[in-house]
Amino acid sequence: MTDPQTLVTGADLDRWQARAYIRLGELIAAGRRIELPPLLWTLTTSGAITGEADPVSYSAGEQREAVRRWARLLDVEVDERTDQDGTVHLYAPWKGGTDNLVRGCIRATVRPALDDEDGE
C-alpha cells in the first residue's frame, strides 16, 4: 500500500513548474545581460529545467563554449564523457532559485564531424 504522505499531487507539480518557470525567466534574463548564447530550454512536469546547446545552430566548439559559459554563470562544474564513437557529452547540473529548490542542468551532445557524407 502506498503511503498517502508520499504521493505527489497535481497541485504539487503545478507549484513546482511555476517556481521553475520563474527561475527560467531569471536565467534567460541573466544570460541576455551578459550575452550568453541562447539555449534550447525544457521545463519538466516536476519543475526540472534543462538548457541544451543547439546542435543544429552551433558548431561543436560553439556547443562546448555555450555549456561552459552557462556553467560559469551558475557557478557549477562541467562533467565531460566521451563515447567510443567520439561523441562527447557535456553536463553541468545545478540547483537554484530563492529557496534553492529548482534543479536543472546545462548540457550538450557533441557528435564527431563526418569527413564525407557520400562515403567516398
N, C-alpha and C positions, 0 to 999 in steps of 0.2 A: 504494500500500500504506500502511496506517495504521501509524504509529509506536506500538509497544506501550506506550511510556512515557507517551503522551498519553491513553490510554484511561481512562475513569472507570469504576470497578468499583461493584458493588452495595455492597461494604463501604465505599467512599468516600462514597457517597450516605447510607448509614446513619449513618456518623460525622458527616457534615455536618448531617444532620437532628437528630441527638441534641444536637449542640453548639447548634444554633439553638433547639431545644426548651428547653434550659436558659436561654438568653438571653431567650426569650419569657416564661418564668416570672418572670425578674428584672424584665422590663419591666412586666408586669402588676402585680407587687407594688409597684414604684416608683410606678406610676400610681395605684394604690389608696391608697398612703400620702398622696399629695398631692391626692387626689380628682379625678383627671383623668376625663373621660368615657370609658366603655368603648368599645372599637373592635371591629370585625369583624376577626379575625386569621386569616391564611392562612400556612401553612408549606409551601414547595415541596419537591420531592424533592431539589433542590440545596441546601436549607437556607436559602433566602431567606425573609424574614419581611415580610409586608405587613399594616399596620394601616389599616383604612378606616373613615372616619366614616360611620355607617349613615344612608343617605338616607331610610329608612323611619321611623326613630325620632327623627331630628334635623331641625330646620328648616335652611334654608340658612345662616343665621347661626350656628347651633349646630355645623353641619358645619365651617364655616370656623374657628370658635373651637377646636374639638376638634383639628384639624390643627395650628393654631398653638401650642396648649398642649403637645401631644406633641412638636412640633419643638423647643420651648424646653427640655423635659426632656432631649432628645437633643442639644441644642446644635447644631442644624442650621438652615439657611435653608429657607423655603418658596418654591418656584417656583410661579408662577401663570400660567395661559394661558387665554384666553377665545376660544371658537369664535365663528363668525359668528352662530350662533343664540342666543348669550348664555350657553351652557354654560361654566362655569368649572371648570378642572381645577387642583387644588392637589396638589403633590407635594413631599415632603421626604425625599430619600434619606439614608441613614446607614450607618455601619459601627460595630460594637461587639463586646462580649464581651471576655473576659480577653485574648485574643490578637488582637483587632480583626479577626477573620476572618468574623464573622457580618455579613451585609449585609441591608438591607431598605429599606422606605420607609413613610412615613405618607402617606395620600392621601385625597382626596375628589373626587367629581364632583358639582358643584352645578348643577342644571338650573334654568332660569328658571321662575318660577311661571306657571301657566296662569291667565289672567284669568277665563275662564269655560269650564268643562268641556263645557257643552252647545252651545258655538259661537254663543251669542246675544249 
